[in-house]
Amino acid sequence: MTKPPIICISANPALDRRIHLSKLSVGKVNRAHSAQALPGGKAAHVAMAARALGAKVIWLGFLGGVLGEECARQLRKLEIDVVPILTSAHTRINLELIEDAGQITEVLEPGGLPTPEECEEMLRACAAGLQQEWKGALVVISGSLPAGMASDLYPALIEAARAAGSRIFLDTSGQALQESLAAHPDLVKPNRDEAEALLGTPVHDFRSAGQAAQELINRGAQRAAVTLGAEGIVWLEKNGSLPWIARVPRLDAVSTVGCGDAVLAGFAWASLQGKTNEDSLKLAAACGAANCLAELPGRISLGDVNSLTPQVRIDRA
């Protein structure tokens, strides 16, 4: 039986420019070794990682101008179905400057602001798809909202997905996260910094990450995971339960961009596969670790995931 698809929704996609150079000299002319243009934004990274795991993936998002067309073209090359919501505003460009020593500097453009009519079209396309050909899909909403956009778009998408019987996994920050919690997403996955900013308390170890996850559930999430970078993941699968902790092996990372998105893709794929809590967390952590080894964000290798999964250590707090 064919598994339902994963729908990756992006309100603020980008075309990512990854530039390699010897050393970034601020205020001077810098010459690059190489440059690549890649589909970007958190939802694109989730989509690419989920596709690498074997999922059928549909990416739905705002796209405008020739940069938007290029994003769609590259996603389709990876066998990801694209449902574009065409906008008058052009798709943004993000810069990732990678020095030979490994230091990474990111410059993120603000996204173009979709019109109210374009936002309504996204809601309509999402609701219609989930009620019809995407029935039973798992919906992943990830990434920021363009500056100036009302933060009620994500709650409206969550309500539309729930009305269609779909589960919703969410990865965003700030006001968008705060308002979306009240719509009761099935899983939220902030990183350490995002959890600290929302809750106003430090997240410095597994214990405080578990407390942060519980507070996210108190505010409306059904389940919550907090990613801690190289330290691992803390996951609370229901209100009041003992947190699960995933510790990942130490790796020489090519880049950490997109690791949290790969984690979310792992959680989504594990949910569709009906995996146990322990196996779900182990797979999600292995996906994040595999992204560290990938040459490009989200382009995880299934072989790396399979080899890293047994190396993930799972504990209960």
VOGU-3710 file (C-alpha; in Angstrom, 3 decimals, decimal comma):
1> mtkppiicis> 0,000/0,000/0,000  1,343/3,430/-0,973  2,166/5,688/1,959  0,474/9,119/2,078  2,679/12,006/0,973  4,465/14,603/3,064  3,333/18,136/2,207  6,047/20,733/2,877  4,643/24,271/3,094  6,885/27,305/2,615
11> anpaldrrih> 5,732/30,881/3,153  9,236/32,327/2,727  11,328/30,254/0,299  14,612/31,350/-1,185  17,197/30,594/-3,792  20,304/29,865/-1,739  23,689/30,962/-3,071  26,449/28,840/-1,517  29,852/30,479/-2,018  33,206/28,898/-1,116
21> lsklsvgkvn> 36,189/31,190/-0,529  39,561/31,043/1,196  38,753/33,609/3,867  36,064/36,260/4,198  37,675/39,686/4,475  35,094/42,217/5,608  35,240/45,521/3,734  37,421/44,122/0,936  36,973/42,429/-2,420  36,566/38,652/-1,962
31> rahsaqalpg> 37,025/36,126/-4,764  35,195/32,811/-4,565  36,461/29,333/-5,468  32,968/28,232/-6,489  29,308/29,195/-6,281  26,092/27,199/-6,428  22,430/28,168/-6,566  20,126/25,837/-4,633  16,461/25,719/-3,627  16,353/27,097/-0,110
41> gkaahvamaa> 14,247/27,845/2,892  13,553/25,357/5,672  10,656/23,676/3,852  12,853/22,935/0,834  15,450/21,300/3,074  12,732/19,191/4,742  11,376/18,214/1,333  14,782/17,130/0,004  15,628/15,137/3,135  12,228/13,424/3,181
51> ralgakviwl> 12,578/12,522/-0,491  15,998/10,996/0,215  14,348/8,792/2,852  11,893/7,496/0,256  8,826/9,622/0,927  6,536/10,999/-1,747  6,925/14,743/-1,229  4,901/17,728/-2,358  6,320/21,236/-1,827  3,750/24,020/-1,717
61> gflggvlgee> 4,887/27,623/-1,395  5,002/31,175/-2,633  7,227/31,689/-5,689  7,831/34,816/-7,756  9,924/35,804/-10,762  12,804/33,959/-12,397  14,332/33,033/-9,027  11,075/31,343/-8,057  11,055/29,477/-11,358  14,594/28,256/-10,685
71> carqlrklei> 13,615/27,017/-7,207  10,734/25,043/-8,700  12,899/23,621/-11,483  15,548/22,347/-9,090  13,025/20,806/-6,699  11,353/18,972/-9,571  14,757/17,634/-10,688  14,876/15,894/-7,300  11,474/14,249/-7,962  9,650/16,575/-5,590
81> dvvpiltsah> 6,233/17,696/-6,806  5,885/21,494/-6,735  2,633/23,402/-6,263  3,592/27,059/-6,725  1,502/29,920/-5,389  2,623/32,611/-7,814  3,357/36,012/-6,296  4,012/39,459/-7,678  6,917/39,747/-5,208  10,112/38,043/-6,339
91> trinlelied> 11,616/35,105/-4,453  14,516/36,160/-2,222  18,194/35,150/-2,323  20,144/33,918/0,709  23,941/33,856/0,836  25,979/31,183/2,596  29,686/32,109/2,660  31,893/29,126/3,518  35,567/29,717/4,329  38,227/27,052/3,845
101> agqitevlep> 38,712/26,895/7,628  35,056/25,907/7,997  33,528/29,139/9,279  30,121/29,855/7,749  28,529/33,295/7,404  24,896/33,569/6,321  23,185/36,655/4,884  19,414/36,202/4,640  17,319/38,562/2,551  13,858/39,507/3,772
111> gglptpeece> 11,182/37,704/1,811  8,778/39,448/-0,540  5,364/40,073/1,005  2,529/38,071/-0,591  -0,747/39,882/-1,089  -3,866/38,898/0,918  -5,241/37,313/-2,249  -2,089/35,214/-2,664  -2,349/34,070/0,969  -5,954/33,061/0,363
121> emlracaagl> -4,832/31,089/-2,685  -2,317/29,173/-0,537  -5,030/28,300/1,982  -7,396/27,250/-0,797  -4,799/25,089/-2,555  -3,769/23,431/0,698  -7,333/22,706/1,832  -8,430/21,417/-1,585  -5,391/19,168/-1,971  -5,733/17,673/1,511
131> qqewkgalvv> -9,435/17,021/1,012  -8,842/15,318/-2,332  -5,653/13,901/-3,884  -3,472/14,356/-0,781  -5,909/12,713/1,610  -4,128/11,373/4,688  -0,968/13,406/4,050  1,292/14,582/6,835  1,733/18,372/6,657  5,044/20,012/7,574
141> isgslpagma> 4,987/23,802/7,975  8,482/25,198/8,383  10,353/28,443/8,131  9,771/32,092/8,849  7,056/34,381/7,575  8,048/37,307/5,331  8,470/40,533/7,256  5,166/42,341/7,579  2,963/39,282/7,028  0,195/38,701/9,548
151> sdlypaliea> 1,102/35,765/11,790  -2,320/34,124/11,418  -1,381/32,274/8,201  0,134/29,280/9,990  -2,807/28,796/12,420  -5,169/28,945/9,429  -3,120/26,314/7,587  -3,071/24,106/10,694  -6,858/24,345/11,003  -7,316/23,516/7,305
161> araagsrifl> -5,039/20,492/7,624  -6,772/19,267/10,758  -10,191/19,626/9,107  -8,921/17,269/6,412  -7,720/14,741/8,996  -4,012/15,432/8,535  -1,282/15,595/11,168  0,715/18,829/11,303  4,407/19,198/12,210  5,639/22,765/12,723
171> dtsgqalqes> 9,074/24,407/12,794  9,025/28,191/13,048  9,900/30,875/15,572  8,820/34,102/17,238  5,271/35,358/16,933  4,443/32,791/14,252  5,313/29,990/16,690  3,518/31,655/19,585  0,231/32,021/17,681  0,493/28,611/16,020
181> laahpdlvkp> 0,743/26,797/19,362  -2,852/27,779/20,102  -3,901/25,823/16,981  -2,456/22,641/18,582  0,032/21,294/16,018  0,869/17,617/16,463  4,601/18,332/16,821  6,698/21,486/17,179  10,479/21,440/16,743  12,297/24,652/17,657
191> nrdeaeallg> 16,030/24,751/18,134  17,655/25,924/21,353  17,774/29,609/20,352  14,172/29,651/19,139  12,916/28,007/22,336  14,857/30,476/24,496  13,542/33,464/22,561  9,923/32,321/22,814  9,930/31,162/26,428  12,341/33,705/27,883
201> tpvhdfrsag> 14,345/31,079/29,771  17,805/29,626/29,012  18,084/26,185/27,420  21,582/25,038/28,337  21,295/21,284/28,909  18,999/18,288/28,494  17,066/19,085/31,671  16,228/22,658/30,669  15,423/21,488/27,123  12,940/19,016/28,612
211> qaaqelinrg> 11,366/21,828/30,622  11,131/23,933/27,474  9,444/21,076/25,623  6,912/20,719/28,451  6,156/24,452/28,309  5,576/24,213/24,556  3,039/21,472/25,250  1,483/23,591/28,000  0,998/26,312/25,386  -0,780/24,014/22,948
221> aqraavtlga> 1,527/21,623/21,111  0,679/17,926/21,239  4,369/16,929/21,208  7,586/18,921/21,269  11,224/18,366/20,339  14,054/20,813/21,039  17,222/20,398/18,987  20,531/21,176/20,693  22,960/21,047/17,772  25,834/18,609/18,267
231> egivwlekng> 24,551/17,710/21,754  21,441/16,005/20,380  17,657/16,251/20,744  15,185/16,272/23,618  11,694/15,036/22,722  8,513/14,961/24,792  5,974/12,705/23,097  3,046/13,658/25,353  2,107/15,939/28,213  3,756/15,018/31,495
241> slpwiarvpr> 5,841/12,146/30,160  9,554/11,656/30,763  11,610/13,299/28,001  13,436/11,172/25,457  17,047/12,184/24,836  19,020/11,446/21,664  22,800/11,769/21,679  24,490/11,707/18,300  28,081/10,705/17,436  30,681/13,411/16,986
251> ldavstvgcg> 31,259/14,185/13,323  33,425/16,440/11,180  30,622/18,532/9,738  30,730/19,813/6,176  28,002/22,291/7,164  25,303/22,392/9,833  22,854/24,339/7,655  19,653/22,313/7,336  20,371/19,813/10,123  17,246/20,741/12,071
261> davlagfawa> 15,210/20,447/8,883  16,576/16,948/8,295  15,570/16,080/11,868  12,009/17,190/11,125  11,976/15,151/7,908  13,044/12,124/9,960  10,231/12,651/12,448  7,725/12,991/9,596  8,892/9,863/7,771  8,983/7,873/11,017
271> slqgktneds> 5,412/8,938/11,779  4,204/7,765/8,370  6,056/4,475/8,884  4,376/3,935/12,266  7,699/3,608/14,090  7,917/3,398/17,874  8,851/6,481/19,898  12,414/5,293/20,400  12,919/4,377/16,755  11,328/7,650/15,605
281> lklaaacgaa> 13,744/9,715/17,672  16,690/7,566/16,635  15,854/8,067/12,944  15,296/11,818/13,355  18,643/12,225/15,122  20,430/10,148/12,475  18,934/12,338/9,732  20,249/15,467/11,431  23,686/13,888/11,767  23,636/12,729/8,134
291> nclaelpgri> 22,964/16,310/7,055  26,271/17,323/8,686  28,019/15,016/6,233  26,044/16,101/3,162  27,649/18,357/0,599  24,443/20,398/0,321  21,679/21,234/2,860  18,929/18,638/2,913  20,726/16,299/0,487  21,185/13,547/3,026
301> slgdvnsltp> 22,321/10,103/1,988  20,129/7,156/2,944  23,329/5,154/3,373  24,609/7,675/5,913  21,283/7,608/7,760  21,323/3,822/7,935  24,922/3,709/9,182  24,408/6,474/11,771  21,105/5,210/13,194  22,693/2,420/15,307
311> qvridra> 25,189/4,963/16,679  22,474/7,214/18,158  22,134/6,725/21,911  18,621/7,008/23,324  17,871/7,625/27,014  14,958/8,737/29,195  15,459/11,721/31,488
//
